[in-house]
Structure formats: structure tokens, C-alpha cells
Amino acid sequence: MAPEQRPFSGLPAPREVPTGQRRPTIDDVARQAGVSKGAVSFALNGRPGVGHATRARILDAARDLDWRPSTRARALSHSRAFALGLVLSRSPELLAADPFFPHFVAGVETVLAERGYALVLQVVGDDRRAEAGSYRRLARDDRVDGVFLTDLRRRDPRLELLVELGLPAVAVGPPAGDCPLPWVAVKDRYGVEQAVAHLVELGHTRIAHVAGAPGYIHSASRRAAWRRALRRAGLTPGPVVAGDFTGPGGAKATRQLLGQPDPPTAIVYSNDLMAIAGMGVALEAGLEVPRGLSVVGFDDVPLAAHLAPPLTTVRQDALAWGQAAARTLLAVVERQPVPSIQLDLPRLIVRASTAPPRQPKGRRRPDPGPQRAS
């Protein structure tokens, strides 16, 4: 198998050039490597058509000469901004508390840095008109070559807007119905179904769900997966309360569930942040986790493994998701064939926040019967 071809990366920061000393140019790199200027351009932009040995020689020459391509010159010669956009319609408080996006953005940045692109991030709060205005300005001012479309919604008006603007884009998440954009997604329903099957196997029969914010496709898909898994197990879907993916939202939903006449013995949360807050509410109510209440999250953020008790959760790789989304959007910008991508299936990570429910004295644990993997 041929060695992996990797784009230009890892050069030192440009050093100060003494007055009167000429800066190295792409011609100097080509001359030292013994290749054409076109070959240098292909190698530095990670494009095919340059052999592995030639590519390595070009990169060595660029490092030796301490040369980097001028972003301004590249933009002028290619009629590109060499930047990709990410518009987030979230409150700053929610964005600051959500551990998913820093990992997603880190994945995006690792790819863009290799290709000499920048990420233009705009946070517009919950104002949908401001969100649409941001996309229009990015397109009108040619500030970006394409955008990531996150937090997909049902009947999402942004899809039509981006097509109207002619702005290349990639949808991050599973679309609902036909989607005019390529997309990169994770089948999160498999993780939720695994979580419910795990709780049923432990003996839980009243399993509640704290859903995500209404209107988002991933909120609806995780809620539907929870309901489907319970019915598959022969159980009536337990109570469900909508949260908003925040800690306070998860705490409020948990109090509502635990205040019911027949409270659940287990709760599946739509993300880790709400699950962590829910564990705190359970402890305040005098419930031991997991014997008094089993808790399952979703995302497997780094903190999840270090809680007391460590959180059982569904793992998805936000870093890899960001990397795949960045590569896909760059391919769209460069007008290459782009298939939609389904990432690796999420998987349940069983830790100490789940256990068989505490049984009342004199009552035997119910037999859940044979279980099949979801």
C-alpha cells in the first residue's frame, strides 16, 4: 500500500528577515527541490499528482528555506478566502457549558491548520434573524469559502438559504428527509438503544428520559430511540421531560421526574451535561447513585470518567467528527466528489452510575427475559 500522502504541515513560525535580505519565494523552493512551481503548489495543498518522495523533498526544501505560502497571495490567485465559517445560534452561556463543541472545533482546526485555512466563528445567540444575517454577510463579503451547518432542525430554513446564497456547506448531523447538502453524521440512536437495553438487563422497568431541546433533529432521534428500545423490551415508555442540553435544564427535568408519584429507577439523558446535573439532584434528594437511581449520559465527555460515581454514557468521538466534517467541506470547496459520511457507531461505556434497582423487601427482582442486542 502506498504511503499516506499528507498536506504541508509542521513548519516553524516565520522568522524575522533582516533588512535588505530577500525573503524566500516559491521559486526558491521549486529550485531547491528540483521541481516545478506547480508541483510545489500541489504538494503544499495536499492535492494528488505528486509522488510521496517528491512531496517529502518539497516539504524538506520549504522547511530548510523557512518558507510559508502567503495566505493573501493564495487568496488572490485562487479567488478564495482560505477560511471556513461556523455560525452558532446558541446563547453564550450554553456554548460555554457544552463540552461537545470545543472537541468538534479542535477536530476542525487540526485539518484546517494542515491545509492553511482559518476558521471564522460567529456566535449569534438565539436570534434566528441574526443567524440568517450572518450567513448572508459571510457570502456577500466573500469572507469564507464554505460553512459548517450544525444543530440541524426540522424543516431547517438554513438549507434553502445556503442554496440561495450559493455558499458551499456541509451538514453536521443526520438530516431529516431530503438534504441538498452532503452531510457527516453519527447514528446516535444505536447508542441510546444500547443504554436502554443495558438498564433493562439490570432489571429496570421504569426508565425515564431527559430529552434535548425541542426542534433539533438529534433531540428527536434520541427520544425516538429511547421509546423504540423500551417497546422492543416489552415495556411501556416511561416518563419523558424535555431539557435544553444545559446543566440547569437537566437539573430541572430531573426534579420533575423524581417528584412524580411513581418516580423512575433509571434515567437516560440526551447529553452528559444534563446527566451530571441530574446526579447532583438525586443526591440532594437523598437518592444514592446508582442504587437509588441509575443514570446514563450521552457524549462521554472527559469529566464523565472522573465523577463519583463515574458516569455510564454513550461515547461518540467529537474530535473525529470535526475532522471528517472539515475534510468533507474542503472537498466541497475544491469541487471534488463528496459522498455523505456515516461515522463509526457510538457505543455504550458502562461505568458505576448504573446498577440493578433496589428492590422493596419481600419483592423479587423481575426477570426481563431474553434480550437481543440493538
Buried (B, 14 or more C-beta within 10 A) or exposed (E): EEEEBBBBEEBEEEEEEEEEEEEBBBEBBBBBBEBEEEBBBBBBBBEEEBEEEBBBBBBEBBBEBBBBBBBEEBBEEEEBBBBBBBBBBBBEEBBEBBBBBBBBBEBBBBBBBBBBBBBBBBBBBEEEEBBBEBBBEBBEEEEBBBBBBBBBBEEBEBBEBBEEBEBBBBBBBBBBEEBEBBBBBBBBBBBBBBBBBBBBEBBBBBBBBBBBBEBBBBBBBBBEBBBBBBEBBEBEBBBBBBBBBBBBBBBBBBBBBBEEEEBBBBBBBBBBBBBBBBBBBBBEBEBEBBEBBBBBBBBBBEEBEEBEBBBBBBBBBBBBBBBBBBBBBBBBBBEEEBEBBEBEEBEBBBBEBBBBBEEEEEEEEEEBEEEEEB
